[in-house]
Amino acid sequence: MKIVITGAQGLLGWHAGVALHALNCAARFKGEAEPVALVRLDRAGFNDGQKLQAALKGADAVLHFAGANRAPDAALETLNTAISAKLIAGCKAAGANPHIINANSIHAGRDTTYGRSKQQAGSALGEFASRFTDVLLPNIFGEGAKPDYNNVTATLIDRLLQGKTPEINPEGRIPLLHAGAAVRVMINAALHGETGTITPEAPVIGIPALYEKLQGFHHHYQQNIFPELSDPFDLALFNSYRAASYPTGWPRPLTLHDDARGRLFEAVKGGGGGQCFVSTTRPGVTRGDHFHLHKVERFLVVQGEAVIRMRKVLADEVWEYRVNGEAPAPVDMPSMHTHSIENIGKTPLLTLFWTHDLFDPQSPDTYADKVLP
């Protein structure tokens, strides 16, 4: 199935790309054919008529995330309609009739510049496409969200990490949906041919309560304590917070208690349980080369020397963290980042691994994907 993602570099576009890439990774690991031929169009690709036409040729579905929510009113009024018109023209030029799944907004149809713009853009796509799904999305949060860009959650997280106090509307309340949950709705519509209007359910939370929850994460995590992670919303919110702390600030040295008997340090605290295991790795050997969509995972070298590498899925930049057992310092793996650990010493490497939940062979949430080319 050929699926095209527009706005692939945006928050929702990246999450959709990672989710579909994960499907392909899982199939490859099983020795099966990849179920999705994935084409990701960034802004430059979408605006290039030839690239757009080539991408749409033979497409079965389009996950349409390209759009505008920030511009002067006069431009915003017509900008989203112009983007829809460009997609329609590209389909016609390519002779394509894909199922279009449109990332719309719960604000569509409201008597605001943005609301009218989104309503008109969605209507144009609905009139053109023989198969059309209009997904009305609320406020979105998630790994990779940009602060100060119409994303209150990312902005609050940014202020906490910078040690600044944000301005908060004490009466503010918003419906919040994780980007991963939003794109799953759209991907399922593409895979199962669901059409019509879909409004995903989203919990409504007060801005002060949201900030208080994030403050709690930040306060405890700075003290090497994981919060309780059994609630899916809290897990998604904590993963969003964790991802924003990279790439700086890691590894995080632990407090060592050293006396005549030896040394003691606290490896993992909190998290509501989970699973802990220890492995040895021979010199020159690499473990990992996979990513998780939800799992919280910690690597802690307790003996030997290693380099931990990670890369944002579907990106190119690789981050490296050198660690050794003489100065134990954990590195936590952010969700949607593929990671590995290599023994670069001359002796066996002893590493403690911890995850927040028990391993489920039927749903491992582990997708093989090499960090390095």
Secondary structure, 3 states (H helix, E strand, C coil): CEEEEECCCCHHHHHHHHHHHHHHHHHHHCCCCCCCEEEEECHHHHHCHHHHHHHHCCCCEEEECCCCCCCCHHHHHHHHHHHHHHHHHHHHHHCCCCEEEEEEECCCCCCCHHHHHHHHHHHHHHHHCCCEEEEEECEEECCCCCCCCCCHHHHHHHHHHHCCCCCCCCCCEEEEEEHHHHHHHHHHHHHHCCCEEECCCCCEEEHHHHHHHHHHHHHHHCCCEECCCCCHHHHHHHHHHHHHCCCCCCCCCCCCEEECCEEECCCCEECCCCEEEEEEECCCCEEEEEECCCCCEEEEEEECEEEEEEEECCCCCEEEEEEECCCCCCEEECCCEEEEEEECCCCCEEEEEEECCCCCCCCCCCEECCCCC
